[in-house]
C-alpha cells in the first residue's frame, strides 16, 4: 500500500471515499473554495460515480474501491462519505496508510470501533474529524452565541424536534426500497442514526456538559415494513437539566424546532426564525436558510473544512472533535440499549479520548 505523505504539502492532497449526494452537493463545493486543498482521487463502486468524477473533478483519478486508491495514491487526507456501516473499515485503512480523515456522521457504530480508531489515530498522530456541520448553521451559531453570553441564563431544559416526511434520498435511488438508509447493514440504524448524532452534539454544547442518563423509544409510525425505525423519542438527563428529543420520518411536513429554556429566558429556533424571550422582552431574528431546507447544506461545509484544517495544521488542537464524536456514539449506543431493554441507561464513557 502506498503511504500517504508524512507531512502535509503546501496544498493538501485529498480523496473521496464515496462520491454520492453528500460528497457532490455538500463537501465538494467547500473544497472548491479552499485554496489549501486539492482533490486528486475518488473511490466509489457505483458506475455513475465515475462519470460524476470526470465531470466535476477533471484530472482526478477514479477507483472502484478504497484499497486500490490507497495503494496507488499519495494523499494527505481521505474524505469518507460512504454509508455508516462502511465507516470503520474505511477509517482504519486510511489511518493505516498515514492519512488524516474527514468522515461523515456517524463516525462509527460501536464503542469497540471507536476505541480501535482512537489507538490508530494516536499512534500515527493523525486527525479523525467527524462532519458536525449543523453547528455551523447560522441560526444555530447565533443560538450558541446567545447561550454562551448568558442571554437565557442557566439552561435547564431543551426540546429538540425534527420532522421529515421520508428518509433523505440516496444516490442511485429509483424507489425508497433502493435507499441504503433502510438497510441495517449499511445504515446501522434508522432516523436515530440519521438525525440523532447532530442533536446530541448540539444539545451537549448548549447544556455545556454531557448527560448522565438516557431513555429511548424507537417506533415505526409510517413505514411499517422497513427493518429500521422511522421515529425516535429520546430523553437525556443532565445535572439539574434535561433534553427531550424527537425525530420522525413519518411527518406530513419538513420542520426543525428547538426550544432552549433557561433561568432568565427562552430561545426558540423555528426553522428560519429565532425568537429571544427574556422577561417582558421579545425579539425575533429571521435567517435566510431554513434548517429543514434540503439535506446537503453546502453553505455549512466551508466552516467544517476550516475547522478540520485547523486540527491538521495545529497538533495542539487535535482531538476536540473526536472526543465530541465519542460522546455522540456512546449516547446513540445507549439509546439502542434503552429501547431494547425498555429501561433508562446510565451514561459514563471513561474510554472517550481525543
VOLO-177633 format. One record per residue (C-alpha): residue number from 0; residue in one letter; x, y, z. Coordinates in pm, whole numbers. Example, Ala and Ser with C-alpha at 12.3 -4.5 7.8 and 13.67 -1.06 7.14 Angstrom:
BEGIN
+-----+----+--------+--------+--------+
:   i : aa :     xx :     yy :     zz :
+-----+----+--------+--------+--------+
:   0 :  A :   1230 :   -450 :    780 :
:   1 :  S :   1367 :   -106 :    714 :
+-----+----+--------+--------+--------+
This chain:
BEGIN
+-----+----+--------+--------+--------+
:   i : aa :     xx :     yy :     zz :
+-----+----+--------+--------+--------+
:   0 :  X :      0 :      0 :      0 :
:   1 :  X :    137 :    341 :    -95 :
:   2 :  X :    192 :    554 :    212 :
:   3 :  X :     28 :    890 :    246 :
:   4 :  X :    265 :   1184 :    271 :
:   5 :  X :    402 :   1213 :    625 :
:   6 :  X :    384 :   1592 :    634 :
:   7 :  X :    113 :   1798 :    464 :
:   8 :  X :    233 :   1964 :    146 :
:   9 :  X :    167 :   2332 :     90 :
:  10 :  X :   -156 :   2221 :    -74 :
:  11 :  X :   -311 :   1913 :     86 :
:  12 :  X :   -400 :   1630 :   -149 :
:  13 :  X :   -735 :   1475 :    -62 :
:  14 :  X :   -954 :   1196 :   -196 :
:  15 :  X :  -1317 :   1096 :   -165 :
:  16 :  X :  -1417 :    753 :    -38 :
:  17 :  X :  -1774 :    764 :   -165 :
:  18 :  X :  -1898 :   1012 :   -423 :
:  19 :  X :  -2274 :   1022 :   -371 :
:  20 :  X :  -2513 :   1307 :   -299 :
:  21 :  X :  -2350 :   1439 :     18 :
:  22 :  X :  -1999 :   1438 :   -131 :
:  23 :  X :  -2107 :   1603 :   -455 :
:  24 :  X :  -2357 :   1853 :   -317 :
:  25 :  X :  -2216 :   1918 :     30 :
:  26 :  X :  -1842 :   1855 :     56 :
:  27 :  X :  -1715 :   1930 :   -295 :
:  28 :  X :  -1837 :   2294 :   -308 :
:  29 :  X :  -1645 :   2362 :     15 :
:  30 :  X :  -1322 :   2218 :   -127 :
:  31 :  X :  -1357 :   2435 :   -438 :
:  32 :  X :  -1345 :   2738 :   -210 :
:  33 :  X :  -1048 :   2612 :     -5 :
:  34 :  X :   -716 :   2712 :   -161 :
:  35 :  X :   -518 :   2482 :     69 :
:  36 :  X :   -679 :   2163 :    -66 :
:  37 :  X :   -688 :   1981 :   -397 :
:  38 :  X :   -894 :   1664 :   -460 :
:  39 :  X :   -686 :   1420 :   -664 :
:  40 :  X :   -880 :   1090 :   -647 :
:  41 :  X :  -1222 :    932 :   -592 :
:  42 :  X :  -1317 :    577 :   -491 :
:  43 :  X :  -1675 :    456 :   -536 :
:  44 :  X :  -1822 :    124 :   -657 :
:  45 :  X :  -2118 :    290 :   -834 :
:  46 :  X :  -2076 :    325 :  -1215 :
:  47 :  X :  -2241 :    668 :  -1222 :
:  48 :  X :  -1981 :    797 :   -975 :
:  49 :  X :  -1709 :    757 :  -1239 :
:  50 :  X :  -1891 :    992 :  -1474 :
:  51 :  X :  -1953 :   1235 :  -1190 :
:  52 :  X :  -1582 :   1231 :  -1105 :
:  53 :  X :  -1479 :   1302 :  -1467 :
:  54 :  X :  -1732 :   1581 :  -1499 :
:  55 :  X :  -1693 :   1751 :  -1162 :
:  56 :  X :  -1324 :   1695 :  -1080 :
:  57 :  X :  -1135 :   1690 :  -1411 :
:  58 :  X :   -799 :   1526 :  -1367 :
:  59 :  X :   -892 :   1330 :  -1054 :
:  60 :  X :   -825 :    958 :  -1082 :
:  61 :  X :  -1117 :    721 :  -1026 :
:  62 :  X :  -1108 :    385 :   -845 :
:  63 :  X :  -1378 :    128 :   -779 :
:  64 :  X :  -1267 :     68 :   -419 :
:  65 :  X :  -1075 :    236 :   -136 :
:  66 :  X :   -787 :    -19 :   -108 :
:  67 :  X :   -699 :     30 :   -476 :
:  68 :  X :   -699 :    406 :   -432 :
:  69 :  X :   -481 :    397 :   -122 :
:  70 :  X :   -239 :    156 :   -291 :
:  71 :  X :   -191 :    393 :   -586 :
:  72 :  X :   -219 :    747 :   -449 :
:  73 :  X :     -4 :    971 :   -231 :
:  74 :  X :   -259 :   1152 :    -14 :
:  75 :  X :   -275 :   1378 :    288 :
:  76 :  X :   -635 :   1300 :    382 :
:  77 :  X :   -938 :   1095 :    289 :
:  78 :  X :  -1293 :   1232 :    297 :
:  79 :  X :  -1521 :    940 :    386 :
:  80 :  X :  -1874 :    989 :    256 :
:  81 :  X :  -1983 :    627 :    232 :
:  82 :  X :  -2278 :    472 :    423 :
:  83 :  X :  -2224 :    440 :    803 :
:  84 :  X :  -2178 :     64 :    801 :
:  85 :  X :  -1856 :    109 :    599 :
:  86 :  X :  -1706 :    396 :    800 :
:  87 :  X :  -1498 :    197 :   1049 :
:  88 :  X :  -1319 :    -13 :    784 :
:  89 :  X :  -1256 :    287 :    560 :
:  90 :  X :  -1121 :    493 :    851 :
:  91 :  X :   -887 :    211 :    956 :
:  92 :  X :   -750 :    176 :    603 :
:  93 :  X :   -693 :    550 :    569 :
:  94 :  X :   -518 :    576 :    908 :
:  95 :  X :   -302 :    272 :    838 :
:  96 :  X :   -194 :    447 :    516 :
:  97 :  X :    -96 :    753 :    722 :
:  98 :  X :   -384 :    975 :    610 :
:  99 :  X :   -587 :   1221 :    811 :
: 100 :  X :   -963 :   1150 :    796 :
: 101 :  X :  -1268 :   1369 :    749 :
: 102 :  X :  -1576 :   1149 :    791 :
: 103 :  X :  -1949 :   1194 :    763 :
: 104 :  X :  -2157 :   1123 :   1073 :
: 105 :  X :  -2198 :    885 :   1243 :
: 106 :  X :  -1824 :    836 :   1280 :
: 107 :  X :  -1863 :    470 :   1383 :
: 108 :  X :  -2140 :    249 :   1517 :
: 109 :  X :  -1974 :     81 :   1817 :
: 110 :  X :  -1753 :    162 :   2112 :
: 111 :  X :  -1509 :   -109 :   2002 :
: 112 :  X :  -1460 :     60 :   1664 :
: 113 :  X :  -1419 :    398 :   1833 :
: 114 :  X :  -1150 :    265 :   2066 :
: 115 :  X :   -957 :     91 :   1787 :
: 116 :  X :   -964 :    406 :   1574 :
: 117 :  X :   -853 :    612 :   1874 :
: 118 :  X :   -544 :    393 :   1907 :
: 119 :  X :   -463 :    416 :   1536 :
: 120 :  X :   -503 :    794 :   1518 :
: 121 :  X :   -283 :    848 :   1823 :
: 122 :  X :    -18 :    605 :   1701 :
: 123 :  X :      8 :    799 :   1375 :
: 124 :  X :    -55 :   1144 :   1528 :
: 125 :  X :   -339 :   1187 :   1280 :
: 126 :  X :   -668 :   1375 :   1272 :
: 127 :  X :  -1001 :   1192 :   1268 :
: 128 :  X :  -1271 :   1453 :   1226 :
: 129 :  X :  -1647 :   1395 :   1205 :
: 130 :  X :  -1868 :   1626 :    999 :
: 131 :  X :  -2062 :   1816 :   1267 :
: 132 :  X :  -2199 :   2059 :   1012 :
: 133 :  X :  -2521 :   2158 :   1188 :
: 134 :  X :  -2310 :   2355 :   1436 :
: 135 :  X :  -2234 :   2595 :   1150 :
: 136 :  X :  -2591 :   2673 :   1051 :
: 137 :  X :  -2613 :   3049 :   1100 :
: 138 :  X :  -2923 :   3020 :   1319 :
: 139 :  X :  -2756 :   2759 :   1545 :
: 140 :  X :  -2441 :   2969 :   1563 :
: 141 :  X :  -2649 :   3263 :   1685 :
: 142 :  X :  -2832 :   3044 :   1936 :
: 143 :  X :  -2496 :   2915 :   2067 :
: 144 :  X :  -2365 :   3270 :   2094 :
: 145 :  X :  -2670 :   3371 :   2298 :
: 146 :  X :  -2642 :   3067 :   2525 :
: 147 :  X :  -2271 :   3136 :   2584 :
: 148 :  X :  -2339 :   3503 :   2664 :
: 149 :  X :  -2596 :   3406 :   2928 :
: 150 :  X :  -2893 :   3557 :   2743 :
: 151 :  X :  -3118 :   3274 :   2867 :
: 152 :  X :  -2939 :   3221 :   3198 :
: 153 :  X :  -2858 :   2870 :   3319 :
: 154 :  X :  -3006 :   2621 :   3073 :
: 155 :  X :  -3241 :   2371 :   3237 :
: 156 :  X :  -3447 :   2226 :   2951 :
: 157 :  X :  -3409 :   2173 :   2577 :
: 158 :  X :  -3679 :   2044 :   2344 :
: 159 :  X :  -3537 :   1938 :   2007 :
: 160 :  X :  -3773 :   1826 :   1727 :
: 161 :  X :  -3702 :   1714 :   1369 :
: 162 :  X :  -3992 :   1622 :   1139 :
: 163 :  X :  -3946 :   1472 :    793 :
: 164 :  X :  -4186 :   1303 :    553 :
: 165 :  X :  -3940 :   1032 :    445 :
: 166 :  X :  -3570 :    937 :    464 :
: 167 :  X :  -3330 :   1150 :    262 :
: 168 :  X :  -3285 :   1032 :    -96 :
: 169 :  X :  -2969 :    831 :   -164 :
: 170 :  X :  -2757 :    821 :   -480 :
: 171 :  X :  -2897 :    587 :   -745 :
: 172 :  X :  -3235 :    561 :   -572 :
: 173 :  X :  -3527 :    480 :   -802 :
: 174 :  X :  -3764 :    386 :   -520 :
: 175 :  X :  -3745 :    413 :   -143 :
: 176 :  X :  -3654 :     44 :   -127 :
: 177 :  X :  -3324 :    128 :   -302 :
: 178 :  X :  -3226 :    366 :    -22 :
: 179 :  X :  -2922 :    244 :    177 :
: 180 :  X :  -3064 :    429 :    482 :
: 181 :  X :  -3322 :    150 :    512 :
: 182 :  X :  -3070 :   -134 :    503 :
: 183 :  X :  -2944 :   -220 :    854 :
: 184 :  X :  -2602 :   -345 :    745 :
: 185 :  X :  -2536 :    -19 :    559 :
: 186 :  X :  -2718 :    239 :    772 :
: 187 :  X :  -2656 :     99 :   1121 :
: 188 :  X :  -2993 :    235 :   1232 :
: 189 :  X :  -3289 :    442 :   1118 :
: 190 :  X :  -3370 :    801 :   1198 :
: 191 :  X :  -3180 :    779 :   1528 :
: 192 :  X :  -2855 :    741 :   1332 :
: 193 :  X :  -2958 :    983 :   1059 :
: 194 :  X :  -3059 :   1276 :   1282 :
: 195 :  X :  -2973 :   1182 :   1640 :
: 196 :  X :  -2599 :   1236 :   1606 :
: 197 :  X :  -2649 :   1605 :   1515 :
: 198 :  X :  -2892 :   1662 :   1801 :
: 199 :  X :  -2656 :   1506 :   2056 :
: 200 :  X :  -2357 :   1730 :   1988 :
: 201 :  X :  -2574 :   2043 :   1966 :
: 202 :  X :  -2765 :   1971 :   2288 :
: 203 :  X :  -2441 :   1889 :   2472 :
: 204 :  X :  -2294 :   2218 :   2352 :
: 205 :  X :  -2592 :   2421 :   2474 :
: 206 :  X :  -2602 :   2234 :   2805 :
: 207 :  X :  -2229 :   2283 :   2850 :
: 208 :  X :  -2191 :   1925 :   2971 :
: 209 :  X :  -2258 :   1561 :   2885 :
: 210 :  X :  -2567 :   1369 :   3001 :
: 211 :  X :  -2584 :   1126 :   3292 :
: 212 :  X :  -2871 :    905 :   3174 :
: 213 :  X :  -3069 :    826 :   2859 :
: 214 :  X :  -3411 :    680 :   2786 :
: 215 :  X :  -3513 :    598 :   2429 :
: 216 :  X :  -3809 :    455 :   2240 :
: 217 :  X :  -3792 :    356 :   1872 :
: 218 :  X :  -4107 :    312 :   1661 :
: 219 :  X :  -4242 :    259 :   1311 :
: 220 :  X :  -4530 :    501 :   1268 :
: 221 :  X :  -4543 :    524 :    889 :
: 222 :  X :  -4302 :    278 :    731 :
: 223 :  X :  -4431 :    -38 :    896 :
: 224 :  X :  -4243 :   -280 :    672 :
: 225 :  X :  -3890 :   -139 :    692 :
: 226 :  X :  -3636 :   -311 :    921 :
: 227 :  X :  -3536 :     16 :   1093 :
: 228 :  X :  -3723 :    274 :   1300 :
: 229 :  X :  -3883 :    578 :   1138 :
: 230 :  X :  -3942 :    756 :   1473 :
: 231 :  X :  -3728 :    804 :   1784 :
: 232 :  X :  -3802 :    966 :   2119 :
: 233 :  X :  -3501 :   1036 :   2342 :
: 234 :  X :  -3481 :   1176 :   2695 :
: 235 :  X :  -3137 :   1290 :   2816 :
: 236 :  X :  -3083 :   1368 :   3184 :
: 237 :  X :  -2812 :   1617 :   3276 :
: 238 :  X :  -2712 :   1764 :   3612 :
: 239 :  X :  -3017 :   1977 :   3706 :
: 240 :  X :  -3136 :   1982 :   3343 :
: 241 :  X :  -3282 :   1758 :   3074 :
: 242 :  X :  -3342 :   1736 :   2698 :
: 243 :  X :  -3646 :   1597 :   2518 :
: 244 :  X :  -3559 :   1495 :   2163 :
: 245 :  X :  -3797 :   1373 :   1893 :
: 246 :  X :  -3725 :   1269 :   1534 :
: 247 :  X :  -3957 :   1121 :   1272 :
: 248 :  X :  -3971 :   1031 :    904 :
: 249 :  X :  -4348 :    990 :    946 :
: 250 :  X :  -4448 :   1357 :    941 :
: 251 :  X :  -4670 :   1548 :    700 :
: 252 :  X :  -4415 :   1828 :    657 :
: 253 :  X :  -4045 :   1912 :    698 :
: 254 :  X :  -3957 :   2118 :   1001 :
: 255 :  X :  -3695 :   2177 :   1269 :
: 256 :  X :  -3775 :   2327 :   1606 :
: 257 :  X :  -3560 :   2376 :   1915 :
: 258 :  X :  -3666 :   2536 :   2244 :
: 259 :  X :  -3384 :   2626 :   2486 :
: 260 :  X :  -3520 :   2721 :   2827 :
: 261 :  X :  -3308 :   2888 :   3092 :
: 262 :  X :  -3335 :   3064 :   3426 :
: 263 :  X :  -3359 :   3407 :   3258 :
: 264 :  X :  -3542 :   3339 :   2934 :
: 265 :  X :  -3614 :   3118 :   2635 :
: 266 :  X :  -3462 :   3084 :   2289 :
: 267 :  X :  -3682 :   2926 :   2022 :
: 268 :  X :  -3544 :   2811 :   1688 :
: 269 :  X :  -3825 :   2753 :   1437 :
: 270 :  X :  -3667 :   2662 :   1102 :
: 271 :  X :  -3557 :   3010 :    986 :
: 272 :  X :  -3669 :   3214 :   1287 :
: 273 :  X :  -3500 :   3266 :   1623 :
: 274 :  X :  -3718 :   3415 :   1896 :
: 275 :  X :  -3544 :   3552 :   2206 :
: 276 :  X :  -3771 :   3594 :   2510 :
: 277 :  X :  -3632 :   3750 :   2826 :
: 278 :  X :  -3878 :   3876 :   3086 :
: 279 :  X :  -4126 :   4101 :   2909 :
: 280 :  X :  -3896 :   4150 :   2610 :
: 281 :  X :  -3922 :   3951 :   2288 :
: 282 :  X :  -3709 :   3975 :   1974 :
: 283 :  X :  -3735 :   3779 :   1650 :
: 284 :  X :  -3447 :   3724 :   1409 :
: 285 :  X :  -3506 :   3580 :   1061 :
: 286 :  X :  -3235 :   3385 :    878 :
: 287 :  X :  -3209 :   3327 :    501 :
: 288 :  X :  -3193 :   2945 :    505 :
: 289 :  X :  -3450 :   2732 :    694 :
: 290 :  X :  -3293 :   2436 :    875 :
: 291 :  X :  -3535 :   2197 :    702 :
: 292 :  X :  -3447 :   2316 :    351 :
: 293 :  X :  -3266 :   2035 :    167 :
: 294 :  X :  -3033 :   1778 :    319 :
: 295 :  X :  -2691 :   1878 :    187 :
: 296 :  X :  -2645 :   2233 :    323 :
: 297 :  X :  -2332 :   2322 :    122 :
: 298 :  X :  -2322 :   2665 :    290 :
: 299 :  X :  -2222 :   2497 :    621 :
: 300 :  X :  -1930 :   2288 :    493 :
: 301 :  X :  -1680 :   2568 :    447 :
: 302 :  X :  -1660 :   2609 :    825 :
: 303 :  X :  -1635 :   2230 :    869 :
: 304 :  X :  -1338 :   2214 :    633 :
: 305 :  X :  -1174 :   2516 :    801 :
: 306 :  X :  -1202 :   2351 :   1144 :
: 307 :  X :  -1069 :   2022 :   1006 :
: 308 :  X :   -774 :   2210 :    855 :
: 309 :  X :   -708 :   2380 :   1190 :
: 310 :  X :   -665 :   2039 :   1354 :
: 311 :  X :   -444 :   1917 :   1069 :
: 312 :  X :   -218 :   2222 :   1085 :
: 313 :  X :   -202 :   2258 :   1464 :
: 314 :  X :   -145 :   1934 :   1659 :
: 315 :  X :   -243 :   2110 :   1984 :
: 316 :  X :   -600 :   2137 :   1854 :
: 317 :  X :   -634 :   1772 :   1759 :
: 318 :  X :   -890 :   1559 :   1936 :
: 319 :  X :  -1160 :   1816 :   2020 :
: 320 :  X :  -1396 :   1690 :   1753 :
: 321 :  X :  -1301 :   1325 :   1807 :
: 322 :  X :  -1387 :   1350 :   2177 :
: 323 :  X :  -1724 :   1504 :   2091 :
: 324 :  X :  -1790 :   1227 :   1838 :
: 325 :  X :  -1714 :    968 :   2106 :
: 326 :  X :  -1996 :   1101 :   2319 :
: 327 :  X :  -2237 :   1104 :   2026 :
: 328 :  X :  -2155 :    741 :   1954 :
: 329 :  X :  -2189 :    649 :   2322 :
: 330 :  X :  -2530 :    815 :   2354 :
: 331 :  X :  -2652 :    651 :   2035 :
: 332 :  X :  -2537 :    308 :   2154 :
: 333 :  X :  -2709 :    354 :   2490 :
: 334 :  X :  -3027 :    473 :   2316 :
: 335 :  X :  -3049 :    140 :   2139 :
: 336 :  X :  -2985 :    -47 :   2465 :
: 337 :  X :  -3254 :    155 :   2643 :
: 338 :  X :  -3510 :     77 :   2374 :
: 339 :  X :  -3416 :   -290 :   2370 :
: 340 :  X :  -3436 :   -327 :   2750 :
: 341 :  X :  -3720 :    -76 :   2798 :
: 342 :  X :  -3521 :     94 :   3074 :
: 343 :  X :  -3305 :    403 :   3133 :
: 344 :  X :  -2932 :    363 :   3078 :
: 345 :  X :  -2655 :    545 :   3266 :
: 346 :  X :  -2404 :    733 :   3055 :
: 347 :  X :  -2041 :    717 :   3159 :
: 348 :  X :  -1771 :    671 :   2898 :
: 349 :  X :  -1420 :    668 :   3051 :
: 350 :  X :  -1268 :    549 :   2722 :
: 351 :  X :  -1356 :    863 :   2526 :
: 352 :  X :  -1034 :   1040 :   2442 :
: 353 :  X :   -901 :   1292 :   2194 :
+-----+----+--------+--------+--------+
